[in-house]
Amino acid sequence: MAFPIRPATEADQPAITALVRAAGINPFNLNWPRFRVAEDAGRVVGAAQIKIHSDASRELASLAVVPDRQGKGIGGALIAHWLAQPAGRSPLYLMCRSELEGYYSRFGFRKIERHEMPPYFRRMTRVAAVFMAIAALFGQHRTIIVMWR
């Protein structure tokens, strides 16, 4: 089933914020002009953005799909959409939980080591390590990785 993907509008901001929060991913810097959304019958069912950082690195971020539409190819369609854009041929990074490495590798992303990361991602992996250490105190053991394409 194909879901139309379009640039987000200001009216989509609440849906984008709700999607990202429900997915438990970083809820900061959710600026609707950077997003593309997938729609089903007028409802936003998925979203993803490209962030451009101060070091000029580009990040595929905030990829989220509503639970009742997960596994239907919406996330993959959003990734493919971004990769098909002219800027999609330049380096693109992402941060994700280590268990998602296989998912993103299907799109040509590969895990990179700290010495391969642009400055923004080296900083963010330090910040993420602090949050992961705190989460581990509450029994939530996760590892965050950086991938590149």
N, CA, C and O of each residue as an XYZ file, in Angstrom:
596
protein
N       0.836     -1.172      0.000
C       0.000      0.000      0.000
C       0.888      1.245      0.000
O       1.807      1.342      0.813
N       0.633      2.181     -0.882
C       1.428      3.406     -0.969
C       0.761      4.515     -0.166
O      -0.452      4.712     -0.235
N       1.561      5.217      0.578
C       1.095      6.356      1.344
C       1.739      7.596      0.758
O       2.962      7.642      0.619
N       0.943      8.616      0.406
C       1.550      9.824     -0.160
C       2.509     10.478      0.838
O       2.216     10.569      2.031
N       3.653     10.930      0.332
C       4.631     11.651      1.145
C       4.682     13.072      0.613
O       4.781     13.299     -0.593
N       4.614     14.022      1.531
C       4.595     15.423      1.146
C       5.366     16.257      2.158
O       5.622     15.804      3.273
N       5.741     17.490      1.769
C       6.356     18.392      2.753
C       5.344     18.694      3.861
O       4.151     18.857      3.602
N       5.827     18.765      5.066
C       4.962     19.089      6.202
C       4.491     20.536      6.107
O       5.136     21.377      5.479
N       3.369     20.805      6.733
C       2.857     22.163      6.857
C       2.820     22.513      8.346
O       2.980     21.650      9.208
N       2.611     23.771      8.617
C       2.532     24.210     10.016
C       1.426     23.459     10.765
O       1.560     23.177     11.955
N       0.348     23.141     10.071
C      -0.763     22.413     10.693
C      -0.371     21.002     11.118
O      -1.047     20.395     11.948
N       0.716     20.475     10.556
C       1.190     19.131     10.900
C       2.032     19.103     12.178
O       2.290     18.028     12.722
N       2.460     20.261     12.659
C       3.380     20.300     13.815
C       2.872     19.486     15.009
O       3.649     18.710     15.566
N       1.595     19.623     15.435
C       1.145     18.808     16.578
C       1.247     17.302     16.312
O       1.624     16.544     17.205
N       0.919     16.867     15.108
C       1.000     15.436     14.778
C       2.449     14.966     14.774
O       2.745     13.871     15.252
N       3.353     15.783     14.239
C       4.773     15.437     14.226
C       5.284     15.290     15.657
O       5.950     14.310     15.989
N       4.970     16.262     16.490
C       5.419     16.229     17.889
C       4.869     14.998     18.600
O       5.602     14.322     19.322
N       3.593     14.702     18.403
C       2.980     13.531     19.042
C       3.628     12.233     18.561
O       3.883     11.335     19.364
N       3.895     12.128     17.267
C       4.536     10.932     16.707
C       5.903     10.692     17.336
O       6.213      9.585     17.775
N       6.716     11.745     17.373
C       8.075     11.627     17.885
C       8.067     11.283     19.370
O       8.834     10.428     19.812
N       7.222     11.929     20.128
C       7.142     11.632     21.570
C       6.665     10.210     21.810
O       7.197      9.514     22.674
N       5.670      9.774     21.054
C       5.157      8.404     21.223
C       6.225      7.371     20.875
O       6.240      6.276     21.438
N       7.114      7.717     19.951
C       8.182      6.795     19.557
C       9.330      6.789     20.560
O      10.213      5.935     20.487
N       9.323      7.735     21.491
C      10.371      7.780     22.512
C      11.714      8.246     21.974
O      12.761      7.860     22.492
N      11.687      9.076     20.936
C      12.936      9.598     20.394
C      13.058     11.080     20.725
O      12.112     11.699     21.213
N      14.231     11.641     20.454
C      14.558     13.012     20.809
C      13.472     13.985     20.341
O      13.256     14.136     19.139
N      12.778     14.652     21.293
C      11.689     15.553     20.914
C      12.133     17.000     20.677
O      11.289     17.892     20.599
N      13.430     17.246     20.562
C      13.921     18.610     20.371
C      14.153     18.911     18.897
O      14.435     18.014     18.103
N      14.031     20.174     18.549
C      14.261     20.644     17.173
C      13.327     19.995     16.161
O      13.755     19.544     15.099
N      12.060     19.956     16.504
C      11.052     19.400     15.600
C      10.407     20.542     14.821
O       9.251     20.892     15.061
N      11.152     21.114     13.897
C      10.676     22.244     13.107
C      10.015     21.747     11.830
O      10.684     21.211     10.947
N       8.714     21.924     11.734
C       7.939     21.350     10.642
C       8.496     21.631      9.243
O       8.345     20.765      8.381
N       9.139     22.792      8.947
C       9.619     22.980      7.572
C      10.677     21.965      7.123
O      10.898     21.802      5.923
N      11.326     21.290      8.057
C      12.353     20.301      7.681
C      11.774     18.901      7.485
O      12.505     17.985      7.107
N      10.499     18.721      7.729
C       9.880     17.388      7.720
C       9.195     17.050      6.410
O       8.744     17.917      5.662
N       9.137     15.756      6.171
C       8.234     15.177      5.195
C       7.325     14.266      5.997
O       7.749     13.640      6.969
N       6.068     14.199      5.578
C       5.107     13.358      6.286
C       4.448     12.394      5.311
O       4.302     12.682      4.123
N       4.056     11.247      5.842
C       3.265     10.267      5.095
C       1.836     10.399      5.600
O       1.593     10.551      6.797
N       0.900     10.337      4.665
C      -0.501     10.538      4.994
C      -1.344      9.332      4.618
O      -1.044      8.623      3.658
N      -2.393      9.113      5.382
C      -3.395      8.106      5.046
C      -4.754      8.704      5.386
O      -5.045      8.979      6.550
N      -5.568      8.902      4.384
C      -6.905      9.476      4.560
C      -6.857     10.784      5.349
O      -7.683     11.011      6.232
N      -5.893     11.635      5.030
C      -5.779     12.928      5.683
C      -5.110     12.912      7.044
O      -4.959     13.961      7.670
N      -4.712     11.756      7.507
C      -4.052     11.603      8.820
C      -2.555     11.419      8.622
O      -2.131     10.622      7.785
N      -1.750     12.153      9.388
C      -0.301     11.966      9.342
C       0.010     10.649     10.044
O      -0.286     10.480     11.227
N       0.618      9.707      9.295
C       0.922      8.386      9.856
C       2.419      8.123      9.979
O       2.835      7.103     10.530
N       3.229      9.052      9.462
C       4.675      8.917      9.573
C       5.340     10.242      9.289
O       4.773     11.106      8.620
N       6.562     10.400      9.807
C       7.296     11.641      9.601
C       8.792     11.386      9.718
O       9.230     10.458     10.397
N       9.564     12.229      9.043
C      11.025     12.190      9.144
C      11.550     13.550      8.695
O      10.936     14.232      7.875
N      12.697     13.925      9.250
C      13.291     15.204      8.879
C      14.770     15.042      8.549
O      15.401     14.043      8.894
N      15.299     16.051      7.873
C      16.734     16.180      7.667
C      17.168     17.420      8.427
O      16.665     18.518      8.187
N      18.103     17.238      9.342
C      18.682     18.356     10.087
C      20.055     18.659      9.489
O      20.797     17.746      9.127
N      20.384     19.936      9.390
C      21.720     20.339      8.981
C      22.360     21.014     10.184
O      21.857     22.017     10.690
N      23.473     20.452     10.633
C      24.120     20.915     11.856
C      25.166     21.991     11.576
O      25.524     22.244     10.426
N      25.647     22.615     12.643
C      26.594     23.727     12.513
C      27.897     23.314     11.829
O      28.590     24.161     11.267
N      28.236     22.034     11.868
C      29.447     21.563     11.180
C      29.149     21.137      9.736
O      29.997     20.545      9.069
N      27.945     21.443      9.269
C      27.451     21.142      7.919
C      27.101     19.673      7.708
O      26.741     19.288      6.596
N      27.195     18.848      8.741
C      26.764     17.456      8.592
C      25.238     17.428      8.501
O      24.544     18.268      9.075
N      24.743     16.440      7.766
C      23.308     16.268      7.566
C      22.855     15.010      8.284
O      23.531     13.981      8.248
N      21.701     15.104      8.940
C      21.204     13.983      9.734
C      19.772     13.635      9.359
O      18.897     14.501      9.339
N      19.542     12.369      9.064
C      18.184     11.842      8.949
C      17.728     11.635     10.385
O      18.339     10.871     11.131
N      16.660     12.312     10.770
C      16.261     12.300     12.179
C      14.746     12.232     12.327
O      13.988     12.461     11.385
N      14.345     11.909     13.539
C      12.934     11.955     13.938
C      12.038     11.066     13.085
O      10.877     11.402     12.854
N      12.556      9.945     12.616
C      11.750      9.010     11.829
C      10.805      8.281     12.775
O      11.234      7.576     13.689
N       9.514      8.465     12.536
C       8.516      7.838     13.405
C       7.272      7.493     12.583
O       6.906      8.209     11.651
N       6.639      6.391     12.949
C       5.417      5.922     12.292
C       4.417      5.567     13.389
O       4.792      4.991     14.411
N       3.140      5.911     13.177
C       2.124      5.575     14.170
C       2.088      4.058     14.355
O       2.262      3.315     13.390
N       1.864      3.594     15.587
C       1.926      2.150     15.859
C       1.031      1.290     14.971
O       1.444      0.203     14.565
N      -0.185      1.747     14.656
C      -1.084      0.903     13.866
C      -0.707      0.825     12.385
O      -1.359      0.110     11.624
N       0.340      1.554     11.962
C       0.801      1.489     10.576
C       2.243      0.990     10.466
O       2.796      0.930      9.369
N       2.847      0.636     11.593
C       4.215      0.127     11.550
C       4.244     -1.211     10.826
O       3.298     -1.996     10.899
N       5.352     -1.455     10.122
C       5.490     -2.692      9.354
C       4.820     -2.646      7.995
O       4.755     -3.665      7.308
N       4.321     -1.487      7.590
C       3.638     -1.344      6.299
C       4.508     -0.640      5.259
O       4.036     -0.347      4.160
N       5.777     -0.362      5.592
C       6.681      0.263      4.629
C       6.718      1.779      4.662
O       7.358      2.397      3.812
N       6.046      2.388      5.626
C       5.999      3.854      5.679
C       7.366      4.435      6.024
O       7.819      5.381      5.379
N       8.026      3.874      7.037
C       9.359      4.356      7.403
C      10.319      4.228      6.239
O      11.076      5.155      5.949
N      10.295      3.101      5.577
C      11.159      2.883      4.422
C      10.857      3.849      3.287
O      11.768      4.321      2.608
N       9.574      4.143      3.081
C       9.193      5.094      2.035
C       9.702      6.496      2.361
O      10.136      7.226      1.470
N       9.648      6.870      3.637
C      10.173      8.181      4.035
C      11.684      8.250      3.836
O      12.201      9.261      3.359
N      12.392      7.188      4.196
C      13.848      7.149      3.981
C      14.151      7.226      2.488
O      15.001      8.012      2.068
N      13.468      6.423      1.693
C      13.695      6.418      0.242
C      13.410      7.792     -0.355
O      14.125      8.245     -1.249
N      12.370      8.451      0.137
C      12.049      9.800     -0.340
C      13.226     10.741     -0.118
O      13.650     11.446     -1.034
N      13.755     10.746      1.118
C      14.875     11.645      1.411
C      16.115     11.280      0.595
O      16.833     12.168      0.135
N      16.368     10.002      0.414
C      17.548      9.585     -0.340
C      17.429      9.918     -1.823
O      18.443     10.062     -2.505
N      16.209     10.042     -2.329
C      15.988     10.362     -3.737
C      16.142     11.851     -4.035
O      16.209     12.241     -5.201
N      16.199     12.682     -3.009
C      16.366     14.122     -3.219
C      17.787     14.407     -3.691
O      18.699     13.639     -3.387
N      17.994     15.506     -4.435
C      19.343     15.811     -4.923
C      20.400     15.820     -3.818
O      21.516     15.349     -4.034
N      20.068     16.343     -2.650
C      21.036     16.356     -1.543
C      21.237     14.957     -0.962
O      22.175     14.740     -0.195
N      20.376     14.012     -1.316
C      20.488     12.650     -0.811
C      21.734     11.924     -1.260
O      22.071     10.868     -0.726
N      22.422     12.487     -2.244
C      23.660     11.860     -2.714
C      24.870     12.308     -1.911
O      25.953     11.742     -2.057
N      24.696     13.332     -1.052
C      25.808     13.759     -0.198
C      25.740     12.985      1.119
O      24.703     12.398      1.428
N      26.823     12.974      1.900
C      26.825     12.168      3.133
C      25.635     12.480      4.046
O      25.264     13.635      4.251
N      25.066     11.430      4.572
C      23.917     11.546      5.459
C      24.168     10.642      6.663
O      24.534      9.477      6.506
N      23.973     11.171      7.842
C      24.206     10.443      9.088
C      22.882     10.217      9.790
O      21.875     10.845      9.463
N      22.895      9.313     10.757
C      21.762      9.132     11.654
C      22.256      8.538     12.960
O      23.297      7.884     13.018
N      21.489      8.782     13.993
C      21.739      8.161     15.304
C      20.539      7.277     15.597
O      19.394      7.677     15.385
N      20.811      6.064     16.089
C      19.713      5.155     16.389
C      20.136      4.164     17.469
O      21.312      4.050     17.812
N      19.149      3.457     17.989
C      19.446      2.367     18.923
C      20.151      1.261     18.145
O      19.839      1.020     16.979
N      21.082      0.603     18.778
C      21.899     -0.410     18.091
C      21.041     -1.515     17.467
O      21.428     -2.079     16.444
N      19.905     -1.831     18.050
C      19.078     -2.899     17.489
C      18.449     -2.519     16.147
O      17.885     -3.381     15.473
N      18.533     -1.254     15.747
C      17.997     -0.817     14.453
C      19.052     -0.799     13.347
O      18.755     -0.411     12.217
N      20.267     -1.211     13.659
C      21.348     -1.194     12.672
C      20.970     -1.979     11.412
O      21.212     -1.504     10.303
N      20.393     -3.145     11.561
C      20.010     -3.964     10.409
C      18.963     -3.287      9.539
O      19.015     -3.385      8.313
N      18.017     -2.603     10.164
C      16.981     -1.890      9.415
C      17.619     -0.835      8.519
O      17.356     -0.799      7.317
N      18.450      0.017      9.094
C      19.048      1.106      8.320
C      20.107      0.620      7.326
O      20.345      1.272      6.310
N      20.733     -0.502      7.609
C      21.741     -1.019      6.663
C      21.096     -1.409      5.334
O      21.767     -1.407      4.303
N      19.807     -1.743      5.344
C      19.090     -2.063      4.095
C      19.068     -0.885      3.128
O      18.889     -1.065      1.924
N      19.252      0.323      3.662
C      19.231      1.537      2.846
C      20.638      2.053      2.555
O      20.810      3.167      2.060
N      21.638      1.235      2.864
C      23.011      1.610      2.562
C      23.746      2.309      3.690
O      24.883      2.741      3.499
N      23.134      2.433      4.857
C      23.817      3.041      6.000
C      24.735      2.004      6.638
O      24.429      0.811      6.639
N      25.859      2.463      7.180
C      26.744      1.564      7.917
C      27.154      2.249      9.215
O      27.293      3.471      9.277
N      27.343      1.438     10.240
C      27.780      1.947     11.541
C      29.188      2.518     11.399
O      30.040      1.941     10.724
N      29.417      3.658     12.045
C      30.753      4.246     12.022
C      31.286      4.386     13.443
O      30.530      4.447     14.413
N      32.587      4.435     13.530
C      33.264      4.586     14.819
C      33.449      6.070     15.122
O      33.344      6.919     14.237
N      33.720      6.355     16.360
C      33.833      7.731     16.829
C      34.796      8.571     15.986
O      34.490      9.723     15.680
N      35.941      8.024     15.610
C      36.929      8.797     14.855
C      36.447      9.153     13.446
O      37.024     10.029     12.802
N      35.395      8.482     12.961
C      34.843      8.765     11.635
C      33.731      9.815     11.666
O      33.273     10.269     10.618
N      33.305     10.194     12.850
C      32.143     11.069     12.999
C      32.503     12.542     12.849
O      33.585     12.968     13.253
N      31.582     13.325     12.258
C      31.751     14.774     12.271
C      31.653     15.280     13.720
O      31.142     14.567     14.584
N      32.127     16.482     13.991
C      32.121     17.007     15.365
C      30.764     16.958     16.067
O      30.699     16.629     17.251
N      29.686     17.279     15.359
C      28.362     17.256     15.996
C      28.066     15.887     16.585
O      27.606     15.792     17.723
N      28.319     14.834     15.838
C      27.988     13.486     16.300
C      28.938     13.006     17.397
O      28.527     12.239     18.268
N      30.170     13.433     17.373
C      31.076     13.099     18.484
C      30.545     13.708     19.774
O      30.549     13.059     20.820
N      30.086     14.960     19.701
C      29.501     15.607     20.899
C      28.237     14.879     21.348
O      28.063     14.584     22.530
N      27.366     14.598     20.394
C      26.076     13.990     20.746
C      26.223     12.576     21.298
O      25.425     12.159     22.136
N      27.223     11.839     20.845
C      27.406     10.494     21.413
C      27.842     10.580     22.878
O      27.513      9.700     23.674
N      28.577     11.632     23.235
C      28.925     11.823     24.658
C      27.672     12.133     25.475
O      27.481     11.591     26.563
N      26.827     13.001     24.944
C      25.573     13.342     25.625
C      24.690     12.099     25.742
O      24.124     11.835     26.803
N      24.574     11.343     24.660
C      23.746     10.132     24.673
C      24.265      9.130     25.689
O      23.474      8.447     26.340
N      25.573      9.029     25.836
C      26.153      8.085     26.805
C      25.716      8.422     28.226
O      25.466      7.522     29.028
N      25.623      9.707     28.541
C      25.159     10.115     29.871
C      23.711      9.677     30.067
O      23.372      9.103     31.102
N      22.854      9.944     29.079
C      21.449      9.551     29.189
C      21.293      8.034     29.264
O      20.436      7.538     29.996
N      22.103      7.299     28.524
C      22.026      5.839     28.548
C      22.476      5.306     29.914
O      21.926      4.318     30.400
N      23.460      5.943     30.528
C      23.908      5.533     31.860
C      22.804      5.758     32.879
O      22.591      4.928     33.763
N      22.106      6.873     32.760
C      20.988      7.153     33.678
C      19.873      6.134     33.445
O      19.316      5.595     34.402
N      19.547      5.871     32.191
C      18.499      4.891     31.872
C      18.857      3.514     32.405
O      17.975      2.778     32.848
N      20.143      3.148     32.372
C      20.579      1.843     32.878
C      20.297      1.708     34.372
O      20.052      0.604     34.858
N      20.330      2.816     35.098
C      20.008      2.773     36.529
C      18.570      2.346     36.758
O      18.227      1.844     37.828
N      17.729      2.546     35.747
C      16.318      2.175     35.833
C      16.013      0.904     35.037
O      14.856      0.615     34.731
N      17.058      0.154     34.708
C      16.881     -1.129     34.038
C      16.702     -1.058     32.536
O      16.383     -2.070     31.912
N      16.898      0.103     31.938
C      16.759      0.245     30.490
C      18.146      0.290     29.875
O      18.820      1.319     29.920
N      18.563     -0.809     29.309
C      19.905     -0.916     28.744
C      19.828     -0.775     27.225
O      19.360     -1.672     26.523
N      20.296      0.369     26.740
C      20.294      0.642     25.307
C      21.650      1.191     24.901
O      22.377      1.778     25.703
N      21.959      0.986     23.658
C      23.181      1.543     23.084
C      22.782      2.355     21.867
O      21.978      1.918     21.044
N      23.358      3.546     21.768
C      23.110      4.414     20.625
C      24.309      4.340     19.691
O      25.457      4.399     20.132
N      24.035      4.210     18.400
C      25.114      4.163     17.406
C      24.902      5.291     16.385
O      23.809      5.846     16.267
N      25.954      5.607     15.667
C      25.881      6.556     14.566
C      26.141      5.771     13.296
O      27.040      4.932     13.236
N      25.333      6.062     12.276
C      25.484      5.410     10.977
C      25.659      6.474      9.902
O      25.280      7.631     10.086
N      26.232      6.071      8.792
C      26.553      6.977      7.692
C      26.212      6.325      6.369
O      26.291      5.106      6.217
N      25.831      7.158      5.414
C      25.559      6.692      4.044
C      26.080      7.733      3.082
O      25.966      7.565      1.867
